[in-house]
Amino acid sequence: RQADGRKVLRSSIREFLCSEAMFHLGIPTTRAGTCVTSDSKVVRDIFYDGNPKSERCTVVLRIASTFIRFGSFEIFKPTDEYTGRKGPSVNRNDIRIQMLDYVIGTFYPEIQEAYSDNSIQRNAAFFKEITKRTARLVAEWQCVGFCHGVLNTDNMSIVGLTIDYGPFGFMDRYDPEHICNGSDNTGRYAYNKQPEICKWNLGKLAEALVPELPLEISELILEEEYDAEFEKHYLQKMRKKLGLIQLELEEDSKLVSELLETMHLTGGDFTNIFYLLSSFSVDSDPSKLENFLEKLTSQCASVEELKVAFKPQMDPRQLSMMLMLAQSNPQLFALIGTKANINKELERIEQFSKLQQLTAADLLSRNKRHWKEWLEKYRVRLQKEIESVSDADAWNTDRVKVMNSNNPKYILRNYIAQNAIEAAENGDFSEVRNVLKLLENPFQEAEGFREVKEDEEEEGATATAAACAQETRSRLPYCSKPPLWASELCVT
């Protein structure tokens, strides 16, 4: 593929910044040591649209205890009955044994020690541990709105790290079906599919370990451990994000799903809404509630943003032809188009049509109503926390502290990365360094980054309007919702 292994500046900066961002968010990851660029050029068709351009070659020094992946074990894959393809080391079980001995002995020494006299039990214990690590890893991703973009078996670490930062993205407006990879046409790796696809990948790893670990053992481990570990870790993390630090109630799961549903209905910014919740006052003072609702709704999508998000993507004539084909020749339709894509496009058209009649005042009123309903449930839940403690003030201090150490103020949004990339492509790496410094303290108000702080409430409207203009890119606060131009960014 014409020197595909030669990385370019654009993707190198994204990987360099994101692996460090993830580390400082407390999420297991490979690290970035250095990013070195040169004057050598390589041709890349960035958007796969027939418009290639020359880009500068760049090298990222990546650091991890190991780069062995699930896919590393698929070198033993037997001949596929459909494609006729097979792994380069098919029938070489001696190498599989060597690899397992190395991986477990080096990276899981406690398992090696506990089961040194029984390789099947040892391998089962290893598979159970990587299943649980992977489940916890994906739960962490979901809790910060991180989308990997290409979760095939070769991008899954054998020690449970986030590995291979390609077309990743942190979600801005909450959308469970968010796709960060512009070339993922079917949404295989969408945000809400990540837990499921990682479980599927573990199933492929299980197949690759046969006969050293019989499939009936590994499949049972996967069914018993993965979902339970994911749900447990996800809910534990979400409780911290919501400041539920005293009690663990069954209703908490419903409260979280209702929060996400409210975010979805109002187009709420995932990161900023969570960050704001620590300043929610438990007392029922109407003026405090109104002030808080103003802050929350300022983090919801505007009519303009929603119009961009729901803009139809197919040519009307093409859609009409596809619908006719679905009726007249379902078999041919199944080969060239997916029903889900067509349904999604029809939904988009319906939403877009409704938005033409929606005013900003109607949207604000609707958003406030949705948030008021959820905040009342949240207040009731926090009240139960207060009733279980002797000192409400001490509890509130602890609550805010826990929330502020689990809800980042700064994430690597696409528009922030793009600003740094554009400056670097023009020879100025200072913005990359600024962003790196910021991401090293994602939970704290950054010193020296207060140039456009939103302290003055009355400046909010002006700032929002200015955000739409491309020339103000570099002047936006790093914690800002993305400007309108960011919706045009496409990462493949």
ChimeraX attribute file (.defattr): number of C-alpha atoms within 10 A of each C-alpha:
attribute: neighborCount
match mode: 1-to-1
recipient: residues
	/A:1	4
	/A:2	8
	/A:3	8
	/A:4	10
	/A:5	7
	/A:6	13
	/A:7	18
	/A:8	23
	/A:9	22
	/A:10	20
	/A:11	18
	/A:12	24
	/A:13	23
	/A:14	22
	/A:15	24
	/A:16	22
	/A:17	24
	/A:18	26
	/A:19	24
	/A:20	22
	/A:21	25
	/A:22	24
	/A:23	17
	/A:24	16
	/A:25	22
	/A:26	11
	/A:27	20
	/A:28	20
	/A:29	23
	/A:30	25
	/A:31	24
	/A:32	19
	/A:33	12
	/A:34	13
	/A:35	16
	/A:36	12
	/A:37	17
	/A:38	11
	/A:39	9
	/A:40	11
	/A:41	14
	/A:42	17
	/A:43	16
	/A:44	17
	/A:45	12
	/A:46	15
	/A:47	13
	/A:48	11
	/A:49	7
	/A:50	9
	/A:51	9
	/A:52	13
	/A:53	11
	/A:54	12
	/A:55	19
	/A:56	17
	/A:57	19
	/A:58	20
	/A:59	17
	/A:60	20
	/A:61	12
	/A:62	17
	/A:63	14
	/A:64	13
	/A:65	11
	/A:66	14
	/A:67	19
	/A:68	17
	/A:69	19
	/A:70	24
	/A:71	19
	/A:72	18
	/A:73	24
	/A:74	22
	/A:75	17
	/A:76	22
	/A:77	18
	/A:78	16
	/A:79	12
	/A:80	10
	/A:81	8
	/A:82	6
	/A:83	7
	/A:84	8
	/A:85	11
	/A:86	15
	/A:87	14
	/A:88	12
	/A:89	16
	/A:90	15
	/A:91	13
	/A:92	12
	/A:93	15
	/A:94	9
	/A:95	15
	/A:96	23
	/A:97	15
	/A:98	10
	/A:99	15
	/A:100	18
	/A:101	16
	/A:102	13
	/A:103	18
	/A:104	21
	/A:105	15
	/A:106	13
	/A:107	15
	/A:108	17
	/A:109	12
	/A:110	13
	/A:111	18
	/A:112	22
	/A:113	12
	/A:114	12
	/A:115	15
	/A:116	12
	/A:117	10
	/A:118	10
	/A:119	16
	/A:120	15
	/A:121	18
	/A:122	22
	/A:123	23
	/A:124	19
	/A:125	20
	/A:126	20
	/A:127	24
	/A:128	18
	/A:129	18
	/A:130	18
	/A:131	28
	/A:132	21
	/A:133	20
	/A:134	26
	/A:135	27
	/A:136	24
	/A:137	22
	/A:138	25
	/A:139	25
	/A:140	22
	/A:141	21
	/A:142	21
	/A:143	18
	/A:144	23
	/A:145	23
	/A:146	21
	/A:147	25
	/A:148	25
	/A:149	26
	/A:150	23
	/A:151	18
	/A:152	14
	/A:153	22
	/A:154	19
	/A:155	21
	/A:156	25
	/A:157	22
	/A:158	25
	/A:159	24
	/A:160	22
	/A:161	23
	/A:162	22
	/A:163	22
	/A:164	21
	/A:165	20
	/A:166	17
	/A:167	21
	/A:168	21
	/A:169	24
	/A:170	22
	/A:171	24
	/A:172	22
	/A:173	26
	/A:174	24
	/A:175	21
	/A:176	16
	/A:177	13
	/A:178	20
	/A:179	25
	/A:180	25
	/A:181	22
	/A:182	15
	/A:183	16
	/A:184	15
	/A:185	10
	/A:186	12
	/A:187	19
	/A:188	18
	/A:189	25
	/A:190	23
	/A:191	25
	/A:192	18
	/A:193	16
	/A:194	22
	/A:195	23
	/A:196	15
	/A:197	17
	/A:198	22
	/A:199	19
	/A:200	15
	/A:201	20
	/A:202	23
	/A:203	19
	/A:204	16
	/A:205	22
	/A:206	25
	/A:207	19
	/A:208	22
	/A:209	23
	/A:210	15
	/A:211	13
	/A:212	18
	/A:213	19
	/A:214	15
	/A:215	16
	/A:216	10
	/A:217	15
	/A:218	24
	/A:219	16
	/A:220	11
	/A:221	19
	/A:222	20
	/A:223	13
	/A:224	12
	/A:225	16
	/A:226	23
	/A:227	18
	/A:228	14
	/A:229	17
	/A:230	22
	/A:231	16
	/A:232	14
	/A:233	20
	/A:234	21
	/A:235	17
	/A:236	17
	/A:237	19
	/A:238	25
	/A:239	23
	/A:240	19
	/A:241	26
	/A:242	24
	/A:243	23
	/A:244	22
	/A:245	18
	/A:246	15
	/A:247	14
	/A:248	13
	/A:249	11
	/A:250	8
	/A:251	9
	/A:252	19
	/A:253	17
	/A:254	10
	/A:255	18
	/A:256	17
	/A:257	11
	/A:258	15
	/A:259	20
	/A:260	17
	/A:261	18
	/A:262	19
	/A:263	23
	/A:264	18
	/A:265	17
	/A:266	25
	/A:267	23
	/A:268	27
	/A:269	25
	/A:270	23
	/A:271	25
	/A:272	23
	/A:273	21
	/A:274	22
	/A:275	21
	/A:276	17
	/A:277	20
	/A:278	19
	/A:279	11
	/A:280	16
	/A:281	14
	/A:282	18
	/A:283	10
	/A:284	10
	/A:285	9
	/A:286	9
	/A:287	9
	/A:288	14
	/A:289	17
	/A:290	13
	/A:291	11
	/A:292	19
	/A:293	19
	/A:294	13
	/A:295	15
	/A:296	21
	/A:297	22
	/A:298	20
	/A:299	21
	/A:300	26
	/A:301	25
	/A:302	20
	/A:303	19
	/A:304	12
	/A:305	18
	/A:306	17
	/A:307	18
	/A:308	15
	/A:309	16
	/A:310	17
	/A:311	17
	/A:312	19
	/A:313	10
	/A:314	13
	/A:315	9
	/A:316	11
	/A:317	9
	/A:318	10
	/A:319	15
	/A:320	12
	/A:321	11
	/A:322	19
	/A:323	15
	/A:324	13
	/A:325	16
	/A:326	18
	/A:327	10
	/A:328	11
	/A:329	11
	/A:330	12
	/A:331	11
	/A:332	11
	/A:333	17
	/A:334	12
	/A:335	8
	/A:336	9
	/A:337	14
	/A:338	13
	/A:339	14
	/A:340	11
	/A:341	13
	/A:342	16
	/A:343	11
	/A:344	12
	/A:345	18
	/A:346	15
	/A:347	14
	/A:348	18
	/A:349	18
	/A:350	14
	/A:351	17
	/A:352	19
	/A:353	15
	/A:354	11
	/A:355	17
	/A:356	11
	/A:357	8
	/A:358	12
	/A:359	12
	/A:360	11
	/A:361	10
	/A:362	12
	/A:363	18
	/A:364	20
	/A:365	12
	/A:366	15
	/A:367	23
	/A:368	17
	/A:369	12
	/A:370	17
	/A:371	19
	/A:372	17
	/A:373	12
	/A:374	15
	/A:375	17
	/A:376	13
	/A:377	14
	/A:378	20
	/A:379	16
	/A:380	12
	/A:381	18
	/A:382	21
	/A:383	14
	/A:384	14
	/A:385	20
	/A:386	18
	/A:387	10
	/A:388	12
	/A:389	12
	/A:390	9
	/A:391	10
	/A:392	14
	/A:393	11
	/A:394	10
	/A:395	18
	/A:396	19
	/A:397	10
	/A:398	14
	/A:399	21
	/A:400	19
	/A:401	14
	/A:402	19
	/A:403	25
	/A:404	24
	/A:405	16
	/A:406	24
	/A:407	26
	/A:408	22
	/A:409	23
	/A:410	25
	/A:411	27
	/A:412	25
	/A:413	19
	/A:414	22
	/A:415	21
	/A:416	22
	/A:417	19
	/A:418	18
	/A:419	15
	/A:420	25
	/A:421	22
	/A:422	16
	/A:423	15
	/A:424	18
	/A:425	13
	/A:426	8
	/A:427	9
	/A:428	13
	/A:429	15
	/A:430	12
	/A:431	18
	/A:432	22
	/A:433	13
	/A:434	13
	/A:435	21
	/A:436	18
	/A:437	15
	/A:438	23
	/A:439	25
	/A:440	18
	/A:441	17
	/A:442	23
	/A:443	20
	/A:444	15
	/A:445	14
	/A:446	16
	/A:447	8
	/A:448	8
	/A:449	13
	/A:450	12
	/A:451	10
	/A:452	12
	/A:453	14
	/A:454	14
	/A:455	9
	/A:456	7
	/A:457	8
	/A:458	9
	/A:459	11
	/A:460	14
	/A:461	11
	/A:462	9
	/A:463	17
	/A:464	18
	/A:465	11
	/A:466	16
	/A:467	22
	/A:468	15
	/A:469	12
	/A:470	12
	/A:471	9
	/A:472	12
	/A:473	19
	/A:474	14
	/A:475	12
	/A:476	19
	/A:477	19
	/A:478	22
	/A:479	19
	/A:480	22
	/A:481	24
	/A:482	23
	/A:483	19
	/A:484	18
	/A:485	15
	/A:486	18
	/A:487	13
	/A:488	9
	/A:489	10
	/A:490	14
	/A:491	17
	/A:492	16
